[in-house]
Amino acid sequence: MGVILVVDDEPLQREILKNILSDEGYEAHAASSGEEAVKMVRSVNPDVVLTDLKMKQIDGIELMEKIKSEGELPAVILMTAFGSVSSAVEAMKKGAFDYLTKPLEKEMVLLTVRRALNTAELLRKNRELRDALYDKIGINEIVCKSGVMKEVVKVIQKVSDTSVTVLILGESGTGKELVTRAIHFGSSRASKPFTAINCAAIPENLLESELFGCEPGAFTGASARRAGLFEASNGGTVFLDEIGDLPLLTQSKILRILQEKEVRRLGGRDAIRIDVRIIAATNKDLEKEIKNGRFREDLYYRLRIVTIDLPPLRERREDIPELAGHFLEKYNREFGKRIRGVQEPVMKAFLEYHWPGNIRQMESVIERAVLMCEGSTVSMKEIKGELRTSQKQEILDLELPDEGINFEEFENELLKKAMAKANNVAAKAAKLLGMSYKTFWYRWEKLNAGNSSPKKEDVP
């Protein structure tokens, strides 16, 4: 359940705490001094160190710093008398997980230890994930045969091992998080946490407590002190995806982090120093959002120290064959298949398609095609329905401009496109648009009065 090291120079207090923790099923160890604790940390590798603040020779803060200097820091919980709370708060700024005031309450001790263990487990999984991804997620994962993507890679190489803030712009599905990971794993922060936050996915009433943490009683249901995602990412990188969806109040707090390098928990008085690199991304036009009063201009200029514009897939078609091969290999491994490639008509369809969902959509199409494919190559049978559905969705997803549109002009353009594709045969054009011949003819006559009429061959 977890390894706990209790450090206290008072024998009775030390034994009571060790017994309480052992009774809960923890592997509990005890040290009578800071010197002994340093040696035991090397041998027992604790998940949590529960230490008294005031001890002879090496006190709790010095112990924490000595442990930290030797490698990964376990979660440190300080025990202190009420009069020394300010020292404990100072220790938290240096990396302590939490503090408890004496006299200790059993339930509060167990609650704090459980939270510390949960945090330690999350950090352990984070480290394992970083180790697994370190060699896999980097600049080599970015397909950049096209000139425009080669320029993007050059920018990534220049900014990676710096601490400058980066703003990544691009449509949904263009690979903004992949670029962010390439920047992080190409930097000296690569061994530190990488935290991706979708600003649009967290409910507004939970957003600030998730980002900044909270103190007990900060709001209804806040029964314990909790570190936020920025604190948990100290030393690493925070990726704020869809930053254009942040409320204005939260934007002002992000600006403070950028300017002051500190965060304040909800309900807390003390500012906590943090060192995080912020990379933000959005598919919105932030300058337009500023004009409409939905985004802070000062935050915008702090974010865009370096701006990376990711092109949509339709503007980097040279990369489509490479991407298709990349995803084919990926899902061959996942599904245990040996599909050699895609047939020529499939590649032609890929190259001609608009890809409104960009790379994310392409990956989804190939994932399904590999799963459903029964032969050695992907054929039109596996992808035709996907692209047709997506073309319909592409039209439905079009965003109306603020100034509106002339619907009759838009409709007439569709009619003319259908007629051109049908070689000016009205019945065929009607079928392309999914309407009856009479409806098509009525709309055509109304919108093109006086113009030359189409041919009526094959009229039903």
HELIX and SHEET records of a PDB file:
HELIX    1   1 PRO A   11  ASP A   23  1                                  13    
HELIX    2   2 GLY A   34  VAL A   44  1                                  11    
HELIX    3   3 GLY A   60  SER A   69  1                                  10    
HELIX    4   4 PHE A   82  SER A   84  5                                   3    
HELIX    5   5 VAL A   85  LYS A   93  1                                   9    
HELIX    6   6 LYS A  106  TYR A  134  1                                  29    
HELIX    7   7 ILE A  139  GLU A  141  5                                   3    
HELIX    8   8 GLY A  147  VAL A  159  1                                  13    
HELIX    9   9 LYS A  176  PHE A  185  1                                  10    
HELIX   10  10 GLU A  204  PHE A  212  1                                   9    
HELIX   11  11 LEU A  229  ALA A  232  1                                   4    
HELIX   12  12 ILE A  243  ASP A  245  5                                   3    
HELIX   13  13 LEU A  248  GLU A  260  1                                  13    
HELIX   14  14 LEU A  286  LYS A  291  1                                   6    
HELIX   15  15 GLU A  297  LEU A  303  1                                   7    
HELIX   16  16 LEU A  313  GLU A  315  5                                   3    
HELIX   17  17 ARG A  317  ASP A  319  5                                   3    
HELIX   18  18 ILE A  320  PHE A  335  1                                  16    
HELIX   19  19 GLU A  344  GLU A  352  1                                   9    
HELIX   20  20 ASN A  358  MET A  372  1                                  15    
HELIX   21  21 MET A  380  LEU A  396  1                                  17    
HELIX   22  22 PHE A  407  LYS A  421  1                                  15    
HELIX   23  23 ALA A  426  LEU A  432  1                                   7    
HELIX   24  24 TYR A  437  LEU A  447  1                                  11    
SHEET    1   A 5 GLU A  27  ALA A  31  0                                        
SHEET    2   A 5 VAL A   3  VAL A   7  1                                        
SHEET    3   A 5 VAL A  48  ASP A  52  1                                        
SHEET    4   A 5 ALA A  75  THR A  80  1                                        
SHEET    5   A 5 ASP A  98  THR A 101  1                                        
SHEET    1   B 5 PHE A 194  ASN A 198  0                                        
SHEET    2   B 5 THR A 237  ASP A 241  1                                        
SHEET    3   B 5 ARG A 277  THR A 282  1                                        
SHEET    4   B 5 VAL A 166  LEU A 169  1                                        
SHEET    5   B 5 VAL A 306  ASP A 309  1                                        
SHEET    1   C 2 GLY A 213  CYS A 214  0                                        
SHEET    2   C 2 ARG A 226  ALA A 227 -1                                        
SHEET    1   D 2 GLU A 262  VAL A 263  0                                        
SHEET    2   D 2 ILE A 272  ARG A 273 -1                                        
SHEET    1   E 2 GLY A 341  VAL A 342  0                                        
SHEET    2   E 2 THR A 377  VAL A 378  1                                        
END                                                                             
